Amino acid sequence: MNLVARTLGTWFGCGLVPRAPGTAGSLGALPVYFLAWRVGGAWAVAGAAVVATVVGLWASEIVARETKLKDPQIVVIDEVAGMLISLIPATPHLATVAVAFVAFRVLDSTKPWPIAPLERLPGGLGIMMDDVGAGLVSAGIVAVLRLGGVLP
């Protein structure tokens, strides 16, 4: 298997954990979030989310093709991208990050409309876009809660 695609697709091994690899991938996004926030705030987080999404499209396509699976569980760069998207409106406070994390994981796991149809897209696009959708909805939840003064 393409070593670079596998390394990035599994987010440096997060996707290889035996239980809840999606949760591990979501947690694996947090160091990137805190570093990006420190470097350039929400704009840097958004940039990191875009990079993770673009790289994820490439890596997930290769890993799916080479494993002959439509959506291999080991691929978690989609969770990294979605989690980073959900954190764009967040501040680096525990409560805000926790709400973003929980909202993203619930939406990624349950895949309500309009998220579910996105996973039916072909190849790497289908692997990535349902998590991007879950991230966008989660970001909306975080933004509303921050605007309402519920979260810092």
C-alpha positions as CSV (number, residue, x, y, z in Angstrom):
1,M,0.0,0.0,0.0
2,N,1.1,3.5,-0.7
3,L,2.9,4.3,2.6
4,V,2.2,8.1,2.5
5,A,-1.5,7.6,1.7
6,R,-1.8,5.0,4.5
7,T,0.0,7.1,7.0
8,L,-2.1,10.2,6.3
9,G,-5.3,8.3,5.8
10,T,-5.0,6.5,9.1
11,W,-3.8,9.9,10.6
12,F,-0.5,8.6,11.8
13,G,-2.0,5.4,13.1
14,C,-5.1,6.7,14.9
15,G,-7.2,4.6,12.5
16,L,-5.4,1.5,13.6
17,V,-6.8,1.4,17.1
18,P,-9.0,-1.7,17.5
19,R,-12.0,0.1,19.0
20,A,-13.6,3.4,17.9
21,P,-11.0,4.5,15.3
22,G,-13.3,7.4,14.3
23,T,-13.1,8.7,17.8
24,A,-9.4,8.3,17.9
25,G,-9.1,10.2,14.6
26,S,-11.3,13.0,16.0
27,L,-9.0,13.2,19.0
28,G,-6.0,13.2,16.7
29,A,-7.3,16.4,15.2
30,L,-7.0,18.3,18.5
31,P,-3.3,18.9,18.4
32,V,-3.6,20.4,14.9
33,Y,-6.5,22.6,16.2
34,F,-4.6,23.9,19.2
35,L,-1.4,24.6,17.1
36,A,-3.4,26.2,14.3
37,W,-5.4,28.4,16.8
38,R,-2.2,29.5,18.4
39,V,-0.6,30.4,15.1
40,G,-3.5,32.2,13.4
41,G,-6.8,31.7,15.2
42,A,-9.9,30.6,13.3
43,W,-8.4,31.4,9.9
44,A,-5.5,29.0,10.5
45,V,-8.0,26.4,11.7
46,A,-10.0,26.8,8.6
47,G,-6.8,26.5,6.5
48,A,-5.9,23.3,8.3
49,A,-9.4,22.0,7.7
50,V,-9.1,22.7,3.9
51,V,-5.7,21.0,3.8
52,A,-6.9,18.0,5.7
53,T,-9.9,17.7,3.3
54,V,-7.9,17.9,0.1
55,V,-5.2,15.5,1.4
56,G,-8.0,13.3,2.7
57,L,-9.6,13.1,-0.7
58,W,-6.4,11.8,-2.2
59,A,-5.4,9.5,0.7
60,S,-8.8,7.9,1.3
61,E,-9.2,7.2,-2.4
62,I,-5.9,5.3,-2.5
63,V,-6.5,3.4,0.7
64,A,-10.0,2.4,-0.3
65,R,-8.8,1.2,-3.7
66,E,-5.9,-0.7,-2.2
67,T,-8.0,-2.4,0.5
68,K,-10.9,-3.0,-1.9
69,L,-13.3,-1.5,0.7
70,K,-15.8,1.3,0.0
71,D,-15.1,3.1,3.3
72,P,-12.2,1.4,5.2
73,Q,-12.5,1.9,9.0
74,I,-8.8,2.6,9.2
75,V,-9.2,5.8,7.2
76,V,-9.8,8.5,9.8
77,I,-8.5,11.6,8.0
78,D,-12.1,12.3,7.2
79,E,-12.7,12.6,11.0
80,V,-9.7,14.9,11.3
81,A,-11.1,17.2,8.5
82,G,-14.6,17.2,10.0
83,M,-13.4,17.8,13.5
84,L,-11.3,20.7,12.4
85,I,-14.3,22.2,10.5
86,S,-16.4,21.9,13.6
87,L,-13.7,23.7,15.6
88,I,-13.5,26.7,13.2
89,P,-15.9,28.9,15.3
90,A,-14.6,27.4,18.6
91,T,-12.3,29.1,21.1
92,P,-9.6,27.0,22.8
93,H,-11.6,26.5,26.0
94,L,-12.4,23.1,27.3
95,A,-16.2,23.5,27.2
96,T,-16.2,24.8,23.7
97,V,-13.9,22.1,22.4
98,A,-15.9,19.4,24.2
99,V,-19.2,20.6,22.7
100,A,-17.7,20.7,19.2
101,F,-16.2,17.2,19.8
102,V,-19.5,15.7,21.1
103,A,-21.6,17.4,18.4
104,F,-19.3,16.2,15.6
105,R,-19.1,12.6,16.9
106,V,-22.9,12.3,17.4
107,L,-23.6,13.7,13.9
108,D,-20.8,11.6,12.3
109,S,-22.2,8.5,14.0
110,T,-25.9,9.0,13.4
111,K,-25.6,10.7,10.0
112,P,-28.9,12.5,9.9
113,W,-30.1,14.3,6.7
114,P,-28.4,16.1,5.0
115,I,-25.3,14.2,6.0
116,A,-26.2,10.6,5.1
117,P,-26.6,11.2,1.3
118,L,-23.1,12.5,1.2
119,E,-21.5,9.2,2.0
120,R,-23.1,7.7,-1.1
121,L,-20.8,9.8,-3.3
122,P,-18.2,7.7,-5.1
123,G,-14.7,6.9,-3.7
124,G,-12.8,9.3,-1.6
125,L,-15.4,11.9,-2.1
126,G,-18.0,9.8,-0.3
127,I,-15.5,8.9,2.5
128,M,-14.7,12.6,3.1
129,M,-17.9,14.5,2.4
130,D,-20.2,13.0,5.1
131,D,-17.6,14.1,7.7
132,V,-17.3,17.5,6.1
133,G,-21.1,17.8,6.4
134,A,-21.1,16.7,10.0
135,G,-18.3,19.2,10.7
136,L,-20.3,22.0,9.1
137,V,-23.4,21.3,11.1
138,S,-21.3,21.0,14.3
139,A,-19.6,24.3,13.5
140,G,-23.1,25.8,13.2
141,I,-24.1,24.5,16.6
142,V,-20.9,25.8,18.2
143,A,-21.3,29.2,16.5
144,V,-24.9,29.6,17.7
145,L,-24.0,28.6,21.2
146,R,-21.1,31.1,21.2
147,L,-23.3,33.9,19.8
148,G,-25.9,33.1,22.4
149,G,-23.4,33.4,25.2
150,V,-23.7,29.7,26.2
151,L,-20.1,29.0,25.3
152,P,-17.0,31.1,25.6
